[in-house]
Amino acid sequence: MKTDILLLILGMAVVTYIPRALPAVLIDKMKFGAKTEKFLQLIPYTAMAALIFPGVFSVDSTRPEIGIIGGIVAGVFAWRKCPVMICVLVSIAADFFLYLVV
């Protein structure tokens, strides 16, 4: 019984890992047009917006301005084409500062 469950988990891990690993391995060998390259470069910022936007309004129900300001800060840094991690960290720092000051 335990072996069956372990094999099932391992099988699911392999099946989900393959579609994620193949693009990372093959992307260097592929050639794209200028428009496709631009599209692929914008995916991290689009993903960041999709992940952050719902949380902007639900950070703190008593003080929604903190989430909105954090979202604006993240948007400004993304617009300036900063790396995604920098956008997230600066937004977190802005919200932390607002919680301390306000």
PyMOL commands that set and color helices and strands:
alter all, ss='L'
color gray80, all
select helices_A, chain A and resi 2-29+34-56+64-79+84-101
alter helices_A, ss='H'
color red, helices_A
deselect
rebuild
show_as cartoon
